Amino acid sequence: MTADGGQDPPTVRRSYSRAEAEADRANLLVLKRSSSFWSLAIVAVAGLAAVRWLPHPAYALWTGGICGVLNSVWTMRSGERLLEKRGVGGFVLSSFVRIGVFGIVPVAFAALGPWWSMGWYFAGFFLPLAMFALGAYRVSGAK
């Protein structure tokens, strides 16, 4: 019942065909590859443009981009395995490892060079996520 005493509207269940699932899976694979490729390309060009004047931050940007792509691929694969196996143990363990590995790297850049080079690392690190989100928005908007 609703607050005004009326009945709740019936829920509409949408059927999701196997063909739609396969098309979405194909879109996901294309999106994962393209977001990784374009992230690495953007990071490479931006790093090359900055390396002459800001070598340490440029290295941080490159490293952040590579780590960001590795993290996004690893996270997506862990999520897929979580859905396949229905067990959270491996997912939680891999999350702790990812946080540990990819969390230490920016601190090292900040400790070894200017502290603000950590920001360059994070710019590269989160670029694959931003590219994936933009691509997912475009794909979902096309439907």
Buried (B, 14 or more C-beta within 10 A) or exposed (E): EEEEEEEEEEEEEEEEEEEEEEEBEEBBEEBBEEBBEBBBEBBBEBBEEBBEEBEBBBBBBBBBBBBBBBBBBBBBEBEEBBEEEEEEEEBEEBBEEBEEEBEEBBEBBBEEBBEEBBBBBBBBBBBBBEBBEEBBEEBEEEE
